[in-house]
Amino acid sequence: MTRLFGLLGRRGLDAGGGLWIKPSSGIHTFFMLFSIDAVGLDSNLKVIKLWRCLVPWRVTSVSFKMNSVLELPCGVITQSGTEVGDQLQISSISEAVTSTDSRANVGKHC
């Protein structure tokens, strides 16, 4: 049920926040109250699709290559310089905080 409702009912995402939906081959923003960035990932966490500032009442394309989707605050894709082909690493908050160069990890650690 959590995956079904996702960000519905929220008024926004906090800076540095997001939602990792797994499994997912595409998303929708029906009934959402705000725009989001979405990053489509394959099973190895390689970026295969980007949607910048996806507004409410939209549906993304569906891809059987896509294994999961990261939903992020609008503008994060541009701010982080994330591009199709990037390799992401998902780590716990404690791992990201202890990283030696946090600037190099922006957008690449979630």
URKARA-V300231 format. One record per residue. RES is the residue in one small letter. SS is DSSP state (@ for helix, = for strand, . for the rest). OMEGA is omega in whole degrees, 0 to 359 (999 if undefined). Layout:
res=RES ss=SS omega=OMEGA
res=RES ss=SS omega=OMEGA
This chain:
res=m ss=. omega=180
res=t ss=@ omega=180
res=r ss=@ omega=181
res=l ss=@ omega=184
res=f ss=@ omega=176
res=g ss=. omega=183
res=l ss=. omega=180
res=l ss=. omega=179
res=g ss=. omega=178
res=r ss=. omega=179
res=r ss=. omega=179
res=g ss=. omega=176
res=l ss=. omega=175
res=d ss=. omega=175
res=a ss=. omega=181
res=g ss=. omega=180
res=g ss=. omega=178
res=g ss== omega=179
res=l ss== omega=178
res=w ss== omega=182
res=i ss== omega=183
res=k ss== omega=0
res=p ss=. omega=176
res=s ss=. omega=176
res=s ss=. omega=179
res=g ss=. omega=182
res=i ss=. omega=173
res=h ss== omega=177
res=t ss=. omega=177
res=f ss=. omega=177
res=f ss=. omega=178
res=m ss=. omega=184
res=l ss=. omega=184
res=f ss=. omega=178
res=s ss=. omega=179
res=i ss== omega=165
res=d ss== omega=177
res=a ss== omega=181
res=v ss== omega=177
res=g ss== omega=184
res=l ss== omega=173
res=d ss=. omega=184
res=s ss=. omega=178
res=n ss=. omega=181
res=l ss=. omega=174
res=k ss== omega=181
res=v ss== omega=179
res=i ss== omega=179
res=k ss== omega=178
res=l ss== omega=172
res=w ss== omega=181
res=r ss== omega=176
res=c ss== omega=178
res=l ss== omega=185
res=v ss=. omega=177
res=p ss=. omega=177
res=w ss=. omega=177
res=r ss=. omega=176
res=v ss== omega=176
res=t ss=. omega=171
res=s ss=. omega=178
res=v ss=. omega=179
res=s ss=. omega=178
res=f ss=. omega=174
res=k ss=. omega=182
res=m ss=. omega=182
res=n ss=. omega=181
res=s ss== omega=180
res=v ss== omega=173
res=l ss== omega=175
res=e ss== omega=188
res=l ss== omega=176
res=p ss== omega=179
res=c ss=. omega=179
res=g ss=. omega=183
res=v ss=@ omega=180
res=i ss=@ omega=180
res=t ss=@ omega=182
res=q ss=@ omega=183
res=s ss=@ omega=182
res=g ss=. omega=181
res=t ss=. omega=181
res=e ss=. omega=173
res=v ss=. omega=182
res=g ss=. omega=177
res=d ss=. omega=176
res=q ss== omega=179
res=l ss=. omega=174
res=q ss== omega=178
res=i ss=. omega=180
res=s ss=. omega=178
res=s ss=. omega=180
res=i ss=@ omega=181
res=s ss=@ omega=178
res=e ss=@ omega=181
res=a ss=@ omega=181
res=v ss=@ omega=182
res=t ss=. omega=179
res=s ss=. omega=185
res=t ss=. omega=180
res=d ss=. omega=185
res=s ss=@ omega=180
res=r ss=@ omega=181
res=a ss=@ omega=184
res=n ss=@ omega=181
res=v ss=. omega=179
res=g ss=. omega=181
res=k ss=. omega=174
res=h ss== omega=180
res=c ss=. omega=999
